[in-house]
């Protein structure tokens, strides 16, 4: 697999706390509203995926897949089976939430598919971390991340 996918909406910056650079991409609510960002980085032991909202958006629910592309739960049309994403958390409007995963359970390069239910002013939206389309019509996306030592 290739290293993390970079495009014009991705910001890459260095952090002294991690072994890797921090990969950050927009969290897209609905079809094109930026509701925040999702960032990924690793230290010697763990991979960290952080959801962070901006502009008054809050996190109500997250669903996260980190693993091999062939294990990403999709139906035949390429739409995600969100109920089969292994990491699920209900929240109450938090603006930031981090998931830590043991590096020992992951390959060096992983696929990250990060979904969130976000809300603002009584408006609820599904939001995906910006990346490559899974191929379906749901707007689902994923990106790759390569850990560093």
C-alpha positions as CSV (number, residue, x, y, z in Angstrom):
1,X,0.0,0.0,0.0
2,X,1.0,3.6,-0.6
3,X,1.6,6.1,2.2
4,X,-1.1,8.5,3.2
5,X,-3.1,10.1,0.4
6,X,-2.4,13.8,0.2
7,X,-4.5,16.4,-1.7
8,X,-5.1,20.1,-1.5
9,X,-7.4,19.8,1.5
10,X,-5.0,17.8,3.7
11,X,-2.6,19.6,6.1
12,X,0.5,17.8,7.2
13,X,2.4,19.1,10.1
14,X,5.1,17.7,12.5
15,X,4.6,17.0,16.2
16,X,7.4,16.3,18.7
17,X,5.1,14.0,20.7
18,X,4.7,11.4,17.9
19,X,7.0,9.2,15.9
20,X,5.1,10.2,12.8
21,X,3.9,13.5,11.3
22,X,0.3,14.2,12.1
23,X,-1.9,13.5,9.1
24,X,-5.0,15.8,9.1
25,X,-8.0,15.9,6.8
26,X,-11.3,17.7,6.8
27,X,-14.4,16.2,8.4
28,X,-17.0,16.8,5.8
29,X,-20.7,17.0,7.0
30,X,-23.4,16.4,4.4
31,X,-22.1,16.9,0.9
32,X,-19.5,19.7,1.4
33,X,-19.6,21.4,4.8
34,X,-16.4,21.4,6.7
35,X,-17.4,20.5,10.3
36,X,-13.9,20.0,11.6
37,X,-11.0,17.6,11.0
38,X,-9.8,14.1,11.7
39,X,-6.1,13.6,12.5
40,X,-4.0,10.5,12.7
41,X,-0.5,10.0,14.3
42,X,1.4,7.4,16.1
43,X,3.9,7.1,19.0
44,X,6.0,4.0,19.8
45,X,3.0,2.0,21.1
46,X,-0.2,3.4,19.7
47,X,-2.0,4.9,16.8
48,X,-4.2,7.9,17.6
49,X,-7.3,9.0,15.6
50,X,-8.7,12.3,16.7
51,X,-12.0,13.8,15.7
52,X,-12.2,17.6,16.3
53,X,-15.1,19.8,15.3
54,X,-15.1,23.5,14.6
55,X,-17.6,26.2,13.7
56,X,-20.1,25.3,16.4
57,X,-20.5,21.6,15.4
58,X,-20.5,18.9,18.1
59,X,-19.9,15.1,17.9
60,X,-22.9,12.9,18.7
61,X,-21.6,9.6,17.5
62,X,-18.5,8.1,15.9
63,X,-17.8,5.0,13.9
64,X,-14.3,4.1,13.0
65,X,-12.5,1.5,11.0
66,X,-8.7,1.1,11.0
67,X,-7.2,-1.9,9.3
68,X,-6.7,-3.6,5.9
69,X,-8.8,-2.4,2.9
70,X,-10.1,-5.9,2.3
71,X,-11.6,-5.9,5.8
72,X,-13.4,-2.6,5.4
73,X,-17.1,-3.5,5.8
74,X,-18.8,-2.5,2.6
75,X,-21.8,-3.9,0.7
76,X,-21.6,-5.0,-2.9
77,X,-22.4,-1.4,-4.1
78,X,-19.4,0.0,-2.1
79,X,-21.5,1.6,0.7
80,X,-20.2,1.1,4.3
81,X,-21.9,-1.2,6.7
82,X,-21.5,1.3,9.6
83,X,-23.0,-1.2,12.1
84,X,-20.0,-3.4,11.4
85,X,-17.3,-0.8,12.1
86,X,-15.4,-2.1,15.1
87,X,-15.1,1.2,17.0
88,X,-18.4,2.9,17.9
89,X,-19.0,5.6,20.6
90,X,-22.0,7.7,21.4
91,X,-21.1,11.2,22.5
92,X,-23.0,14.3,23.7
93,X,-21.9,17.2,21.6
94,X,-18.2,17.0,22.5
95,X,-15.9,19.0,20.2
96,X,-12.9,16.5,20.4
97,X,-12.6,12.8,20.8
98,X,-9.5,10.6,20.4
99,X,-9.3,6.8,19.9
100,X,-6.0,5.0,20.7
101,X,-5.2,1.7,19.1
102,X,-2.3,-0.6,19.9
103,X,0.3,-0.6,17.1
104,X,1.0,-4.3,17.7
105,X,-2.5,-5.1,16.4
106,X,-2.0,-3.2,13.1
107,X,-0.1,-3.4,9.9
108,X,2.4,-0.7,9.1
109,X,0.0,0.8,6.6
110,X,-3.7,1.0,7.4
111,X,-6.9,2.2,5.9
112,X,-8.8,4.7,8.1
113,X,-12.5,5.2,7.5
114,X,-13.8,7.7,10.0
115,X,-17.5,8.6,10.3
116,X,-19.3,10.9,12.7
117,X,-22.8,12.1,13.4
118,X,-22.4,15.8,14.0
119,X,-24.9,18.5,15.0
120,X,-25.2,22.2,15.1
121,X,-28.2,24.4,15.9
122,X,-30.6,21.4,16.0
123,X,-29.3,20.2,12.6
124,X,-27.9,16.7,12.4
125,X,-25.5,15.5,9.6
126,X,-23.4,12.5,8.8
127,X,-19.8,13.4,8.3
128,X,-16.8,11.6,6.8
129,X,-13.1,12.2,7.0
130,X,-12.1,13.4,3.6
131,X,-10.3,10.9,1.4
132,X,-11.0,8.5,-1.4
133,X,-14.5,7.3,-2.2
134,X,-15.4,3.8,-1.2
135,X,-17.2,3.6,-4.5
136,X,-20.8,3.7,-3.3
137,X,-23.3,6.5,-3.4
138,X,-23.3,7.2,0.3
139,X,-20.4,9.6,0.2
140,X,-18.3,7.3,2.4
141,X,-14.5,7.8,2.2
142,X,-11.3,6.4,3.5
143,X,-7.6,7.2,3.5
144,X,-4.3,5.4,4.1
145,X,-1.9,6.1,6.9
146,X,1.6,4.6,7.3
147,X,3.0,4.4,10.8
148,X,6.6,5.5,11.6
149,X,9.0,4.4,14.3
